[in-house]
Amino acid sequence: MELSQTGKARTLTKQCFNGGIKLKELKYEIIKTVGVLSESPKGWTKELNLISWNGREPKYDIRDWAPDHEKMGKGVTLTEEEVTNLKKVIEGME
């Protein structure tokens, strides 16, 4: 796995092979860090960010990140409309 970093733009290249065929390359750019939701004792943070994945339109993203963003956990991406709907649902909780 190779990580190159310029400012907030990070390109993560993870090479996975199956029978000599490269399976995936993942690139992402953190456009905006909206906030940190929690931090684990090992320093991993659960963050809400606006991220462009593989050069696509940025989406909101909630996932766990290692301290230097060199590793990430599985997460969920949301459109702006989904974030608005989630906000309404949370505001309606009692």
Secondary structure, 3 states (H helix, E strand, C coil): CEEEEECCEEEEECCCEECCEECCCCCEEEEEEEEEEEECCCCCEEEEEEEEECCCCCEEEEEEECCCCCCEEEEEEECHHHHHHHHHHHHCCC
